[in-house]
């Protein structure tokens, strides 16, 4: 270095140099992060607020209009619009009211301009009724009848009497439903098994054989037994239904029309304007409980989503169980055994590209290969009777197993890449130390490398689970259905039924939100399902993160 | 991967031919001659040859790809003595050490000629099982590398991989090895805690305990103190003193004081060649070559 007096190096003032201080970069990077966090929390907050408020019993407002109509409902939205009908466009505000009573005026919701509204009040006895069929009903209780006998009359008395008898009626109704669905299902399954046994015996040894005769005989005995059991069930349900059938409640709509509702068609009713906060909380909790543990009603737009919760969790867990060993073993070979060269590089690039293949392609592959090739093969060998007798495939159609396998394939690249990262992060000094102790390659991998890489592998699995649980497109092709009659996991042997079609929360969002004939009424449900799906993913991931942190503490905590 | 053994006569010795035979004679200074690519003879003191060797390194050459890292090293390592390898960075000390237990097999581009013999058994014989070979040696690395498991499991690791699961045997070996590595008193109450919770010096002594657990014939120490503070270094040096006479120790070090304090014999290496090899006292007080004297006294390197 020369120190030339004539041309000293120009010293730039540190204050003027943006590049030196880099203040701008702090703002740029920090700003980017802030925007990202803002968007994510905004989205989560939006979903949480909308999803959590669906079941809150909102105030029931009586809207009196200038044209003399009276409407009872919950005000669910307000907005400002520009009125184009006048010569001079002017902003007007309008309200969206959930009017319910679809069978009377053909609408669930209605917009009212501010100018149309004469008066809004909160009538004390306004009642919201959730029905088994036909959506919500809003009105005022008039009378409670048992047959022709008037049990109670007037709003207060009727309500009191209704509360007293409704719970028992509802219980009887549920019990009858349970017998129809569950107990009769058991009988039908037994019948079908016996029938298929006959077909199987026919296929195996022909009609002349003794096994065929035995199968026919046992089918006859099953038919006889189930018939007698069925009679018992019929009596039971008839008794339950007869106890309910006489009970009716009469309501009056806001317009004054009278409407008779069967007591057992009412799921629940509440009078939000009379409820205290505690009472509202009770209704809120009851509706959440129904949402979480019951079957769906009314084309999935009401009732619960328990089958979908079970399906989502089961599929995600089975997918994780499938993808973890495959991905880890593949990554182990790639990182620990394979010689570095153009071939491994090509394989690696191919794996990364797999992550970019549209998920519907995986769905098509799953349907074409898993269902139609593998599944059909399994059916031909093991479930031929069902195919012959009912023309009904067992594994040859979409199901829990194929959906899980398809998603395992979809998330395989994530696991492989993450595992490779984790393996390459294991310091070579540890491998060398193990070799120097006389350990072989597999011993080193199993005892040193894998435990040390386990937290990183878990990270990959967490990412895969999050990706898999939120995927919809491929699932539509390989086993997720709008409504699945049987649960994929139940209390009957063998408990997990990998061949069954199932329901999935993410598909439910699509179905309820975009395939429902009544999308406006279903919209709150969409938010709630989304909220639930996110909560489940957070729960699954939280568990995995907790396991990972335990592993990390055990294997990585470096001390120096 | 099995390194390729090249035993063709033209490659066995003098693998590097001086650039031009007709150029002026080599510089008088041997280190300059080595740097210029000339062959120089190795000065080996009489005493070394009188010892009975545990390990004989015989005309050993090693290449990383096309670059030759070791040039015709021939040296016997005396049994039950401490032998130090000194020399400037990149002179091949660690490479030589890692060749003894064939850790260099893990590097794909390595190619060797010549041989080493451990108690008469050829190390680079194709019939030699490298895993058996490594079980006969213990190695301690520059940076402590305890395994991510308990202290106990670390020590008995080499027994575990042999399938030894007898609790009594393992307990005995664990205590003996930890006592041998002067770590028993500090670790006996936390045997089942993670080894990663130990301090750096303790971790290194744990690695020594691990290395001596399988009763090795040779103990290889690759700059065992370079990542330690002076107190931990002192403890490890004391330990080497105690191991002297029980194990044959081959130690690589950058620290001249350490070499002079701990070793019986010292070898001075330069650019992949063995320059001088003799008893430590002679190497440090009256070496044959003035170049060696310059290096060990710090006037060069």
Contacts between the chains, C-beta under 8 A, distances in Angstrom:
chain1	res1	chain2	res2	distance
A	339	B	108	7.4
A	340	B	108	7.9
A	427	B	145	7.2
A	429	B	141	5.9
A	429	B	143	6.0
A	429	B	145	4.2
A	430	B	145	5.5
A	430	B	147	6.4
A	430	B	148	7.7
A	431	B	106	7.9
A	432	B	103	6.0
A	432	B	106	7.3
A	432	B	141	6.8
A	432	B	145	7.4
A	433	B	139	7.8
A	433	B	141	6.4
A	433	B	145	4.3
A	433	B	147	6.9
A	433	B	207	7.2
A	433	B	210	7.9
A	434	B	147	7.0
A	434	B	157	7.5
A	435	B	103	6.3
A	435	B	106	6.9
A	435	B	134	6.5
A	436	B	101	6.0
A	436	B	103	6.4
A	436	B	134	6.1
A	436	B	137	7.5
A	436	B	138	7.4
A	436	B	139	3.8
A	436	B	141	7.8
A	436	B	211	7.6
A	436	B	220	7.9
A	437	B	134	7.2
A	437	B	135	7.8
A	437	B	138	7.8
A	437	B	157	5.4
A	437	B	158	4.3
A	437	B	161	6.9
A	437	B	210	6.7
A	437	B	211	7.8
A	437	B	214	7.3
A	438	B	131	5.5
A	438	B	132	7.5
A	438	B	134	4.3
A	438	B	135	3.5
A	438	B	158	5.6
A	438	B	161	6.7
A	438	B	162	7.7
A	438	B	214	7.0
A	439	B	131	7.7
A	439	B	157	7.5
A	439	B	158	7.6
A	439	B	161	4.7
A	440	B	131	5.6
A	440	B	161	7.5
A	443	B	161	4.8
A	447	B	147	7.5
A	447	B	149	7.9
A	447	B	157	7.6
A	447	B	160	7.6
A	447	B	161	7.2
A	448	B	147	5.5
A	448	B	148	7.3
A	451	B	148	5.8
A	451	B	149	7.4
A	452	B	148	5.0
A	554	B	148	7.3
A	554	B	194	6.7
A	555	B	148	4.1
A	556	B	148	6.9
A	556	B	196	7.7
A	557	B	194	6.9
A	557	B	196	5.4
A	557	B	197	7.2
A	558	B	196	6.0
A	559	B	196	5.5
A	559	B	197	5.5
A	559	B	198	6.9
A	559	B	199	7.2
A	560	B	200	5.6
